[in-house]
Amino acid sequence: MTSVSCPICGKPLPSGADPSAAPFCSVRCRQIDLGRWLGERYRIAPRVSSPDSEEPIETHPVSCTSEEPKVGKR
């Protein structure tokens, strides 16, 4: 059986660990992880692809006017 360790502090998770804190050893470590996400210390890497395989991106011009859109007569 492999032991699982907390990704924040590295302590091995006890067999009776609080399941609501999983995969962390405690609620404290779970809160530390959340704080790191909110502080943007973690980032999801962009998808890597070769420039030759990319399809052209279709763009649509956007009009920035102060007029209200005309939807129909009432």
C-alpha positions in Angstrom: 0.0 0.0 0.0 1.4 3.4 -1.0 1.3 6.2 1.5 -0.1 9.5 0.4 1.5 12.8 1.6 0.0 16.2 1.9 1.0 18.4 -1.1 1.5 21.5 1.2 3.5 20.2 4.2 4.6 16.8 3.0 3.4 14.9 6.1 2.0 11.5 5.4 -1.8 11.4 5.6 -3.0 9.4 8.5 -5.5 6.7 7.9 -8.1 8.5 10.0 -7.5 11.9 8.3 -10.4 14.3 8.0 -12.0 13.4 4.6 -13.3 16.9 4.1 -9.7 18.2 4.0 -8.5 15.6 1.4 -6.0 15.5 -0.3 -4.5 17.7 2.5 -3.6 16.5 6.0 -5.7 19.3 7.6 -8.1 22.1 7.0 -5.1 24.5 7.6 -3.2 23.0 4.7 -6.3 23.2 2.5 -6.7 26.9 3.3 -3.0 27.5 2.5 -3.5 25.9 -0.9 -6.6 28.0 -1.6 -4.7 31.1 -0.6 -2.0 30.3 -3.1 -4.6 29.8 -5.9 -6.3 33.1 -5.0 -2.9 34.9 -4.8 -2.1 33.5 -8.3 0.9 31.7 -7.2 -0.3 28.6 -9.1 -0.9 28.9 -12.8 -2.3 26.5 -15.4 0.1 26.2 -18.3 -1.2 27.1 -21.7 -1.7 24.3 -24.2 1.4 23.8 -26.2 1.0 23.2 -30.0 3.1 23.7 -33.0 2.5 26.8 -35.0 1.9 24.7 -38.2 -1.0 22.9 -36.6 -2.9 25.9 -35.4 -6.1 26.8 -37.3 -6.8 30.4 -38.1 -8.9 32.2 -35.5 -12.1 33.7 -36.8 -12.7 37.2 -35.6 -15.7 39.4 -35.8 -15.5 43.2 -35.7 -17.2 44.8 -32.7 -18.8 48.2 -32.9 -18.4 50.4 -29.8 -21.1 53.0 -30.0 -23.1 54.7 -27.3 -26.4 53.9 -29.1 -28.7 51.4 -27.7 -29.3 48.3 -30.0 -32.4 48.5 -32.0 -34.4 45.3 -31.5 -37.7 46.1 -33.2 -40.8 48.2 -33.0 -43.2 48.2 -30.1 
